[in-house]
Amino acid sequence: MSGPGSDVRVGSSTDGLTPVSVAERSLAAGAWQWAGLAIVAIAAVAADQVTKHVVTNTLALDESVHVVGPLSIHHVQNSGIAFGLFSSATAVVTVITGIAVAWMLLFFARSGSRHPVLPAALGLLIGGSLSNLVDRVRLHHVTDFIDLKWWPAFNLADSFIVVGVAILLTALVAADRSPRPPRRTLDVAAR
């Protein structure tokens, strides 16, 4: 069947006038992105769990050892989230953390190749969140030990979460500031 308007060529649109844009690449995470995310998350969980184990086996609860300047290792327990917030709602914090980790994994599955820092940033966020989640489920509290005197005590998992968020925000700001090359289109009507 060949009639007016039925001739569609490769690289043209059905009406022959509308520009056809360059094909979009998939933003879904590939094997390399998943491997990067897993390595960072596993390293974060391992580092946090090992340091908490050392602190709980070396220092009694509320015992402190001065390291240098304002830094001390101070063994404290936190049943809430950062800075002791929601300390009486451990079950709610556990559920919300689980939902947040699931959401981050879903986001990564759909958008993991969007930016090269996503595996590292989300790996730190997921690893830190999972490590504290493991403690909440297993112990009903989180062990905090890094004490700067002017800031509430925290642990490595908390640091990983903050660094992961900082990396994400920096990447977003940098992406908004960098000029994007104009999108190439094929203008069939101009030929």
N, CA, C and O of each residue as an XYZ file, in Angstrom:
764
protein
N       0.843     -1.172      0.000
C       0.000      0.000      0.000
C       0.879      1.223      0.000
O       1.577      1.521      0.969
N       0.828      1.896     -1.073
C       1.620      3.104     -1.170
C       0.706      4.233     -1.568
O       0.111      4.224     -2.646
N       0.603      5.188     -0.702
C      -0.257      6.323     -0.986
C       0.336      7.563     -0.378
O       1.417      7.508      0.209
N      -0.335      8.669     -0.503
C       0.190      9.889      0.089
C       0.295      9.746      1.603
O      -0.657      9.324      2.259
N       1.459     10.098      2.157
C       1.653     10.060      3.605
C       2.032      8.698      4.141
O       2.275      8.573      5.341
N       2.096      7.646      3.290
C       2.419      6.322      3.820
C       3.895      5.983      3.659
O       4.330      4.908      4.073
N       4.666      6.879      3.069
C       6.085      6.635      2.874
C       6.858      7.159      4.086
O       7.058      8.366      4.227
N       7.288      6.254      4.952
C       8.041      6.628      6.148
C       9.449      6.085      6.000
O       9.651      4.880      5.853
N      10.404      6.973      6.041
C      11.810      6.576      5.903
C      12.448      6.467      7.280
O      12.007      7.097      8.241
N      13.501      5.649      7.354
C      14.236      5.510      8.601
C      14.827      6.867      8.960
O      15.448      7.518      8.119
N      14.638      7.294     10.198
C      15.156      8.568     10.655
C      14.220      9.726     10.417
O      14.593     10.879     10.632
N      13.010      9.441      9.978
C      12.045     10.526      9.789
C      10.831     10.260     10.643
O      10.643      9.158     11.159
N      10.023     11.264     10.785
C       8.791     11.102     11.537
C       7.669     10.749     10.576
O       7.838     10.817      9.359
N       6.549     10.379     11.117
C       5.450      9.937     10.262
C       4.885     11.039      9.387
O       4.345     10.757      8.317
N       4.998     12.300      9.819
C       4.492     13.362      8.963
C       5.599     13.990      8.118
O       5.315     14.861      7.295
N       6.836     13.576      8.298
C       7.940     14.064      7.491
C       8.374     15.479      7.832
O       9.317     15.984      7.223
N       7.738     16.122      8.760
C       8.076     17.496      9.110
C       8.629     17.636     10.514
O       9.455     18.512     10.770
N       8.192     16.797     11.416
C       8.599     16.874     12.813
C      10.013     16.348     12.964
O      10.318     15.252     12.493
N      10.902     17.126     13.629
C      12.271     16.641     13.839
C      12.278     15.390     14.718
O      11.485     15.267     15.651
N      13.165     14.489     14.411
C      13.333     13.278     15.198
C      14.576     13.470     16.046
O      15.662     13.688     15.508
N      14.437     13.393     17.367
C      15.582     13.614     18.253
C      16.428     12.357     18.342
O      16.020     11.268     17.937
N      17.613     12.548     18.883
C      18.543     11.446     19.083
C      17.931     10.469     20.082
O      17.278     10.891     21.036
N      18.131      9.192     19.876
C      17.570      8.178     20.770
C      18.133      8.348     22.175
O      19.328      8.591     22.341
N      17.294      8.223     23.167
C      17.698      8.346     24.565
C      18.301      7.029     25.039
O      17.819      5.953     24.686
N      19.366      7.124     25.846
C      19.943      5.918     26.435
C      19.198      5.589     27.723
O      18.612      6.466     28.358
N      19.229      4.349     28.088
C      18.574      3.916     29.317
C      19.329      4.473     30.515
O      20.560      4.495     30.527
N      18.596      4.914     31.506
C      19.207      5.420     32.733
C      19.269      4.353     33.820
O      19.792      4.606     34.905
N      18.742      3.172     33.541
C      18.727      2.089     34.524
C      20.157      1.684     34.882
O      21.060      1.745     34.047
N      20.344      1.278     36.113
C      21.661      0.841     36.570
C      22.067     -0.431     35.852
O      21.276     -1.363     35.709
N      23.316     -0.454     35.402
C      23.871     -1.645     34.771
C      24.683     -2.439     35.773
O      24.737     -2.099     36.955
N      25.307     -3.488     35.298
C      26.078     -4.381     36.171
C      27.204     -3.646     36.895
O      27.443     -3.893     38.077
N      27.901     -2.741     36.192
C      28.999     -2.013     36.818
C      28.502     -1.065     37.898
O      29.141     -0.922     38.940
N      27.373     -0.419     37.658
C      26.825      0.477     38.679
C      26.391     -0.312     39.914
O      26.643      0.107     41.044
N      25.735     -1.457     39.695
C      25.310     -2.296     40.830
C      26.534     -2.799     41.608
O      26.520     -2.839     42.838
N      27.583     -3.178     40.884
C      28.798     -3.656     41.556
C      29.414     -2.535     42.400
O      29.826     -2.767     43.536
N      29.476     -1.325     41.845
C      30.013     -0.187     42.590
C      29.192      0.116     43.830
O      29.740      0.336     44.910
N      27.864      0.127     43.670
C      26.977      0.373     44.809
C      27.180     -0.690     45.886
O      27.286     -0.362     47.067
N      27.236     -1.951     45.490
C      27.392     -3.049     46.454
C      28.718     -2.963     47.193
O      28.767     -3.152     48.409
N      29.798     -2.679     46.465
C      31.117     -2.592     47.104
C      31.144     -1.474     48.144
O      31.617     -1.673     49.263
N      30.638     -0.302     47.774
C      30.641      0.836     48.709
C      29.741      0.543     49.912
O      30.131      0.805     51.050
N      28.543      0.004     49.673
C      27.605     -0.275     50.767
C      28.168     -1.336     51.719
O      28.075     -1.182     52.937
N      28.746     -2.400     51.179
C      29.314     -3.463     52.021
C      30.496     -2.932     52.834
O      30.633     -3.248     54.015
N      31.346     -2.124     52.196
C      32.483     -1.538     52.920
C      31.998     -0.621     54.041
O      32.574     -0.613     55.129
N      30.943      0.151     53.782
C      30.400      1.057     54.807
C      29.842      0.270     55.991
O      30.111      0.602     57.146
N      29.066     -0.774     55.701
C      28.503     -1.604     56.779
C      29.629     -2.254     57.580
O      29.604     -2.248     58.811
N      30.607     -2.811     56.887
C      31.709     -3.500     57.578
C      32.492     -2.530     58.468
O      32.763     -2.833     59.629
N      32.851     -1.376     57.930
C      33.625     -0.402     58.718
C      32.847      0.052     59.947
O      33.404      0.147     61.040
N      31.555      0.333     59.763
C      30.745      0.787     60.894
C      30.581     -0.303     61.942
O      30.718     -0.040     63.137
N      30.290     -1.514     61.510
C      30.082     -2.605     62.466
C      31.368     -2.945     63.223
O      31.324     -3.218     64.422
N      32.509     -2.929     62.534
C      33.781     -3.242     63.197
C      34.108     -2.179     64.244
O      34.504     -2.513     65.361
N      33.944     -0.899     63.892
C      34.262      0.159     64.862
C      33.325      0.117     66.062
O      33.760      0.340     67.192
N      32.049     -0.164     65.832
C      31.108     -0.279     66.956
C      31.471     -1.463     67.847
O      31.376     -1.378     69.071
N      31.885     -2.558     67.232
C      32.287     -3.747     67.993
C      33.511     -3.441     68.861
O      33.558     -3.826     70.030
N      34.488     -2.757     68.295
C      35.695     -2.396     69.043
C      35.333     -1.494     70.226
O      35.814     -1.704     71.339
N      34.491     -0.499     69.985
C      34.106      0.430     71.051
C      33.357     -0.293     72.162
O      33.671     -0.112     73.339
N      32.361     -1.118     71.800
C      31.566     -1.789     72.847
C      32.379     -2.819     73.621
O      32.075     -3.095     74.782
N      33.413     -3.394     72.998
C      34.247     -4.374     73.706
C      35.418     -3.740     74.443
O      36.073     -4.410     75.241
N      35.694     -2.465     74.194
C      36.829     -1.792     74.825
C      36.391     -0.835     75.922
O      37.044     -0.739     76.962
N      35.288     -0.126     75.698
C      34.829      0.881     76.643
C      33.494      0.483     77.256
O      32.617     -0.043     76.570
N      33.350      0.735     78.536
C      32.059      0.533     79.196
C      31.107      1.632     78.729
O      31.540      2.673     78.234
N      29.821      1.391     78.890
C      28.831      2.388     78.505
C      29.094      3.699     79.250
O      29.260      3.698     80.470
N      29.132      4.786     78.539
C      29.381      6.152     79.006
C      30.847      6.404     79.359
O      31.172      7.472     79.878
N      31.728      5.458     79.092
C      33.161      5.680     79.293
C      33.703      6.448     78.084
O      33.214      6.285     76.966
N      34.713      7.282     78.320
C      35.250      8.137     77.279
C      36.768      8.119     77.297
O      37.384      8.027     78.359
N      37.373      8.207     76.111
C      38.824      8.297     75.980
C      39.134      9.487     75.082
O      38.655      9.559     73.951
N      39.943     10.428     75.590
C      40.314     11.599     74.800
C      41.306     11.181     73.718
O      42.245     10.435     73.997
N      41.112     11.649     72.494
C      42.013     11.313     71.389
C      42.924     12.495     71.086
O      44.135     12.409     71.289
N      42.362     13.588     70.607
C      43.133     14.788     70.299
C      42.169     15.961     70.173
O      41.059     15.807     69.662
N      42.593     17.128     70.637
C      41.746     18.313     70.536
C      40.365     18.047     71.122
O      40.254     17.526     72.232
N      39.313     18.398     70.389
C      37.968     18.165     70.910
C      37.468     16.733     70.680
O      36.376     16.383     71.128
N      38.257     15.903     69.987
C      37.813     14.547     69.637
C      38.029     13.553     70.768
O      39.134     13.404     71.290
N      36.947     12.881     71.131
C      36.999     11.792     72.107
C      36.212     10.612     71.560
O      35.315     10.768     70.731
N      36.568      9.433     72.040
C      35.767      8.242     71.776
C      34.926      8.036     73.034
O      35.460      7.755     74.107
N      33.629      8.176     72.897
C      32.708      8.159     74.030
C      31.601      7.148     73.731
O      30.796      7.367     72.825
N      31.552      6.070     74.466
C      30.587      4.995     74.223
C      29.209      5.389     74.752
O      28.991      5.438     75.962
N      28.291      5.667     73.842
C      26.908      5.985     74.203
C      25.965      5.162     73.337
O      26.351      4.647     72.288
N      24.723      5.050     73.793
C      23.695      4.339     73.032
C      22.595      5.314     72.666
O      22.243      6.199     73.445
N      22.055      5.138     71.459
C      21.023      6.023     70.942
C      19.891      5.152     70.400
O      20.093      4.393     69.452
N      18.715      5.256     70.988
C      17.585      4.444     70.513
C      16.766      5.173     69.454
O      15.821      4.613     68.898
N      17.125      6.409     69.179
C      16.398      7.179     68.170
C      17.207      7.321     66.903
O      18.009      6.458     66.546
N      16.973      8.447     66.226
C      17.759      8.741     65.028
C      18.801      9.781     65.410
O      19.133      9.902     66.589
N      19.314     10.516     64.475
C      20.372     11.489     64.745
C      20.002     12.422     65.895
O      18.865     12.880     66.006
N      20.982     12.687     66.737
C      20.865     13.608     67.868
C      19.846     13.144     68.908
O      19.374     13.955     69.705
N      19.499     11.858     68.914
C      18.580     11.326     69.907
C      17.113     11.595     69.621
O      16.263     11.299     70.461
N      16.797     12.146     68.466
C      15.392     12.404     68.137
C      14.621     11.093     68.016
O      15.177     10.092     67.565
N      13.378     11.087     68.403
C      12.476      9.933     68.320
C      13.019      8.726     69.084
O      12.872      7.591     68.632
N      13.642      8.961     70.232
C      14.248      7.869     70.987
C      13.226      6.881     71.534
O      13.585      5.747     71.852
N      11.977      7.277     71.651
C      10.962      6.347     72.154
C      10.193      5.683     71.018
O       9.209      4.988     71.267
N      10.623      5.885     69.787
C       9.898      5.342     68.631
C      10.805      4.458     67.779
O      10.859      4.619     66.560
N      11.514      3.530     68.408
C      12.460      2.673     67.703
C      11.791      1.884     66.591
O      12.363      1.751     65.509
N      10.599      1.357     66.824
C       9.901      0.563     65.798
C       9.566      1.425     64.587
O       9.736      0.989     63.448
N       9.093      2.640     64.824
C       8.748      3.543     63.720
C      10.000      3.914     62.932
O       9.984      3.926     61.701
N      11.093      4.221     63.651
C      12.351      4.570     62.994
C      12.846      3.394     62.153
O      13.346      3.599     61.047
N      12.717      2.180     62.655
C      13.128      0.980     61.931
C      12.333      0.819     60.636
O      12.915      0.551     59.585
N      11.024      0.978     60.702
C      10.173      0.844     59.516
C      10.493      1.936     58.496
O      10.615      1.654     57.304
N      10.628      3.165     58.951
C      10.921      4.279     58.042
C      12.280      4.083     57.378
O      12.427      4.351     56.185
N      13.272      3.620     58.133
C      14.594      3.359     57.559
C      14.508      2.265     56.502
O      15.118      2.383     55.439
N      13.760      1.206     56.782
C      13.583      0.128     55.806
C      12.932      0.628     54.524
O      13.345      0.252     53.427
N      11.919      1.471     54.658
C      11.240      2.041     53.488
C      12.210      2.933     52.707
O      12.233      2.894     51.476
N      13.005      3.732     53.413
C      13.961      4.621     52.751
C      15.006      3.829     51.962
O      15.347      4.205     50.840
N      15.514      2.738     52.537
C      16.497      1.907     51.840
C      15.861      1.268     50.599
O      16.479      1.232     49.535
N      14.641      0.770     50.733
C      13.946      0.181     49.575
C      13.747      1.225     48.482
O      13.938      0.928     47.303
N      13.366      2.447     48.861
C      13.167      3.501     47.878
C      14.484      3.840     47.164
O      14.502      4.019     45.946
N      15.593      3.927     47.931
C      16.892      4.229     47.314
C      17.296      3.143     46.325
O      17.835      3.444     45.261
N      17.040      1.884     46.668
C      17.360      0.788     45.747
C      16.502      0.856     44.482
O      17.006      0.627     43.383
N      15.237      1.164     44.625
C      14.352      1.306     43.474
C      14.797      2.478     42.595
O      14.855      2.356     41.372
N      15.108      3.604     43.221
C      15.600      4.761     42.487
C      16.872      4.402     41.722
O      17.018      4.754     40.552
N      17.793      3.699     42.388
C      19.048      3.320     41.748
C      18.802      2.365     40.585
O      19.447      2.482     39.543
N      17.886      1.433     40.751
C      17.584      0.492     39.666
C      17.107      1.229     38.419
O      17.429      0.839     37.297
N      16.342      2.290     38.621
C      15.795      3.050     37.487
C      16.747      4.118     36.960
O      16.692      4.462     35.779
N      17.622      4.650     37.819
C      18.425      5.817     37.430
C      19.911      5.690     37.760
O      20.614      6.700     37.800
N      20.393      4.501     37.990
C      21.767      4.306     38.447
C      22.844      4.771     37.506
O      23.958      5.055     37.946
N      22.551      4.859     36.214
C      23.583      5.319     35.278
C      23.413      6.789     34.930
O      24.090      7.294     34.035
N      22.527      7.474     35.618
C      22.265      8.895     35.355
C      23.504      9.748     35.624
O      23.787     10.681     34.872
N      24.239      9.438     36.680
C      25.411     10.232     37.042
C      26.480      9.288     37.597
O      26.142      8.355     38.326
N      27.748      9.502     37.276
C      28.799      8.577     37.713
C      29.013      8.502     39.227
O      29.605      7.536     39.708
N      28.544      9.501     39.993
C      28.741      9.446     41.447
C      27.613      8.725     42.173
O      27.718      8.478     43.374
N      26.536      8.382     41.470
C      25.405      7.731     42.147
C      25.775      6.435     42.861
O      25.337      6.244     43.995
N      26.553      5.536     42.266
C      26.895      4.311     43.016
C      27.608      4.602     44.336
O      27.305      3.975     45.352
N      28.546      5.541     44.333
C      29.276      5.853     45.567
C      28.368      6.562     46.570
O      28.329      6.194     47.744
N      27.638      7.581     46.108
C      26.799      8.357     47.025
C      25.690      7.499     47.629
O      25.498      7.499     48.845
N      24.967      6.775     46.790
C      23.893      5.924     47.317
C      24.458      4.724     48.065
O      23.822      4.228     48.995
N      25.642      4.245     47.679
C      26.287      3.164     48.428
C      26.569      3.591     49.858
O      26.344      2.822     50.794
N      27.064      4.823     50.034
C      27.303      5.345     51.392
C      25.993      5.510     52.155
O      25.901      5.134     53.324
N      24.979      6.072     51.497
C      23.674      6.256     52.147
C      23.055      4.923     52.547
O      22.600      4.756     53.678
N      23.040      3.988     51.623
C      22.420      2.679     51.899
C      23.239      1.914     52.937
O      22.674      1.325     53.858
N      24.571      1.919     52.797
C      25.419      1.215     53.761
C      25.266      1.761     55.172
O      25.125      0.997     56.127
N      25.294      3.094     55.304
C      25.120      3.703     56.622
C      23.750      3.417     57.205
O      23.621      3.105     58.388
N      22.726      3.524     56.370
C      21.354      3.258     56.834
C      21.187      1.804     57.248
O      20.589      1.517     58.286
N      21.715      0.881     56.438
C      21.589     -0.551     56.761
C      22.341     -0.913     58.041
O      21.853     -1.699     58.853
N      23.525     -0.338     58.216
C      24.296     -0.667     59.415
C      23.568     -0.224     60.680
O      23.502     -0.973     61.654
N      23.022      0.989     60.667
C      22.249      1.436     61.827
C      20.954      0.643     61.964
O      20.499      0.392     63.080
N      20.358      0.249     60.847
C      19.134     -0.558     60.889
C      19.409     -1.923     61.522
O      18.607     -2.410     62.318
N      20.529     -2.534     61.175
C      20.911     -3.825     61.768
C      21.006     -3.694     63.285
O      20.531     -4.558     64.021
N      21.623     -2.607     63.745
C      21.742     -2.401     65.198
C      20.379     -2.202     65.849
O      20.120     -2.744     66.924
N      19.512     -1.433     65.211
C      18.182     -1.197     65.796
C      17.385     -2.490     65.899
O      16.698     -2.720     66.894
N      17.475     -3.332     64.880
C      16.737     -4.596     64.901
C      17.360     -5.554     65.922
O      16.649     -6.201     66.692
N      18.680     -5.636     65.920
C      19.382     -6.597     66.768
C      19.481     -6.144     68.214
O      19.291     -6.950     69.125
N      19.774     -4.868     68.445
C      20.062     -4.383     69.793
C      19.023     -3.397     70.345
O      19.038     -3.078     71.534
N      18.137     -2.924     69.493
C      17.139     -1.895     69.829
C      17.774     -0.547     70.163
O      17.136      0.303     70.783
N      19.018     -0.352     69.757
C      19.702      0.931     69.888
C      20.882      0.946     68.915
O      21.255     -0.081     68.347
N      21.447      2.111     68.744
C      22.634      2.287     67.908
C      23.761      2.756     68.815
O      23.543      3.588     69.696
N      24.956      2.235     68.608
C      26.118      2.661     69.375
C      26.750      3.870     68.697
O      27.142      3.803     67.531
N      26.844      4.954     69.420
C      27.533      6.151     68.947
C      28.804      6.307     69.762
O      28.848      5.933     70.934
N      29.845      6.864     69.138
C      31.115      6.952     69.869
C      32.000      8.113     69.453
O      32.925      8.442     70.196
N      31.782      8.742     68.334
C      32.610      9.871     67.925
C      32.042     11.116     68.587
O      30.932     11.547     68.274
N      32.811     11.688     69.504
C      32.337     12.823     70.289
C      33.271     14.011     70.058
O      34.466     13.940     70.345
N      32.715     15.094     69.539
C      33.480     16.310     69.283
C      33.212     17.392     70.327
O      33.654     18.529     70.163
N      32.505     17.058     71.379
C      32.137     17.947     72.486
C      31.100     18.995     72.097
O      30.168     19.229     72.867
N      31.220     19.623     70.960
C      30.282     20.670     70.535
C      29.184     20.119     69.630
O      28.349     20.882     69.145
N      29.170     18.811     69.396
C      28.192     18.161     68.528
C      27.765     16.870     69.190
O      28.596     16.227     69.832
N      26.503     16.451     69.069
C      26.112     15.166     69.674
C      26.944     14.004     69.100
O      27.340     14.029     67.934
N      27.195     13.005     69.924
C      27.989     11.842     69.503
C      27.326     11.156     68.310
O      26.102     11.141     68.185
N      28.159     10.588     67.438
C      27.675      9.900     66.242
C      28.594      8.734     65.944
O      29.561      8.505     66.669
N      28.303      7.992     64.882
C      29.121      6.848     64.498
C      29.501      6.949     63.025
O      29.118      7.905     62.351
N      30.247      5.977     62.523
C      30.666      6.019     61.122
C      29.477      5.957     60.169
O      29.490      6.612     59.126
N      28.451      5.182     60.510
C      27.277      5.087     59.637
C      26.641      6.457     59.443
O      26.251      6.814     58.332
N      26.538      7.222     60.522
C      26.001      8.581     60.418
C      26.870      9.431     59.491
O      26.355     10.200     58.679
N      28.186      9.287     59.618
C      29.113     10.029     58.758
C      28.936      9.636     57.295
O      28.942     10.491     56.409
N      28.777      8.340     57.050
C      28.594      7.877     55.668
C      27.317      8.455     55.068
O      27.293      8.834     53.897
N      26.265      8.522     55.864
C      24.995      9.075     55.386
C      25.171     10.553     55.029
O      24.714     10.999     53.976
N      25.829     11.304     55.900
C      26.029     12.736     55.654
C      26.914     12.946     54.425
O      26.620     13.810     53.598
N      27.985     12.175     54.295
C      28.873     12.309     53.132
C      28.137     11.920     51.852
O      28.305     12.577     50.825
N      27.322     10.859     51.895
C      26.538     10.459     50.723
C      25.589     11.549     50.275
O      25.474     11.824     49.081
N      24.906     12.173     51.224
C      23.991     13.272     50.895
C      24.780     14.456     50.323
O      24.344     15.078     49.354
N      25.930     14.766     50.915
C      26.758     15.876     50.429
C      27.222     15.626     48.992
O      27.217     16.544     48.172
N      27.618     14.402     48.687
C      28.041     14.067     47.324
C      26.877     14.241     46.358
O      27.048     14.807     45.278
N      25.694     13.760     46.737
C      24.515     13.906     45.869
C      24.180     15.374     45.619
O      23.935     15.773     44.480
N      24.170     16.170     46.674
C      23.858     17.596     46.520
C      24.895     18.310     45.665
O      24.545     19.135     44.821
N      26.170     17.996     45.878
C      27.229     18.604     45.075
C      27.071     18.234     43.605
O      27.226     19.084     42.728
N      26.764     16.975     43.337
C      26.570     16.533     41.951
C      25.371     17.226     41.319
O      25.425     17.612     40.152
N      24.288     17.388     42.077
C      23.103     18.064     41.542
C      23.387     19.531     41.244
O      22.982     20.044     40.201
N      24.078     20.204     42.154
C      24.409     21.614     41.938
C      25.345     21.760     40.739
O      25.160     22.648     39.907
N      26.348     20.888     40.654
C      27.292     20.946     39.530
C      26.583     20.666     38.211
O      26.893     21.296     37.200
N      25.644     19.737     38.207
C      24.912     19.415     36.979
C      24.045     20.584     36.528
O      23.888     20.820     35.331
N      23.482     21.315     37.488
C      22.662     22.475     37.140
C      23.496     23.643     36.628
O      23.011     24.442     35.828
N      24.737     23.752     37.076
C      25.579     24.879     36.686
C      26.319     24.640     35.383
O      26.623     25.596     34.670
N      26.618     23.388     35.051
C      27.395     23.138     33.837
C      26.500     23.303     32.612
O      25.372     22.811     32.580
N      27.024     24.007     31.601
C      26.215     24.198     30.397
C      26.034     22.874     29.664
O      26.973     22.096     29.502
N      24.843     22.651     29.241
C      24.545     21.427     28.510
C      24.642     21.703     27.019
O      24.183     22.740     26.539
N      25.240     20.770     26.289
C      25.294     20.980     24.839
C      23.884     20.914     24.265
O      23.039     20.178     24.775
N      23.628     21.673     23.214
C      22.288     21.635     22.633
C      21.976     20.237     22.110
O      22.854     19.540     21.600
N      20.765     19.855     22.240
C      20.318     18.547     21.797
C      20.276     18.531     20.276
O      19.695     19.415     19.647
N      20.888     17.532     19.710
C      20.925     17.420     18.252
C      19.633     16.795     17.748
O      19.165     15.781     18.265
N      19.082     17.414     16.748
C      17.873     16.869     16.131
C      18.081     16.796     14.637
O      18.893     17.527     14.069
N      17.367     15.937     14.032
C      17.400     15.784     12.577
C      16.173     16.489     12.032
O      15.043     16.046     12.241
N      16.400     17.575     11.340
C      15.295     18.345     10.788
C      15.041     17.870      9.357
O      15.728     18.289      8.425
N      14.077     17.018      9.198
C      13.755     16.429      7.914
C      13.206     17.486      6.953
O      13.442     17.408      5.747
N      12.488     18.454      7.470
C      11.854     19.468      6.609
C      12.877     20.379      5.950
O      12.605     20.932      4.885
N      14.054     20.549      6.558
C      15.061     21.449      5.998
C      15.793     20.851      4.833
O      16.496     21.577      4.130
N      15.672     19.586      4.591
C      16.405     18.928      3.493
C      15.680     18.974      2.217
O      16.170     18.464      1.210
